[in-house]
């Protein structure tokens, strides 16, 4: 992707997740995808699966960050 395409995609993420419904969905994803919990398990495949879920939320949150990193989203509040 070109830098402009990446910026356009980030703008789309910000648009979607800045709405009340988007904030509610992000909060739900954070809770369901182990955003603030450990993903360790004594079963390696389970750890991989849980960390994959968590990675999706981290990716979304990275797309919501400003380029200069002044504004870092934290767990959303309702």
C-alpha angles and dihedrals in degrees: 000000000000119000089253092052090051091050090049090051091049089051089053091051090049091049093051098043097042092068121091090249092047091051090049091050092048091050089051092049091050090054096043097042100052094250094160099023131081115263095203118128132167085237107076095205091054090051090051091049094048092046089051090055091048091049091060091058091046089052093051091049092049089054090053093054120101114248092246089050093232091130116047115179115231128192104316121250125213 
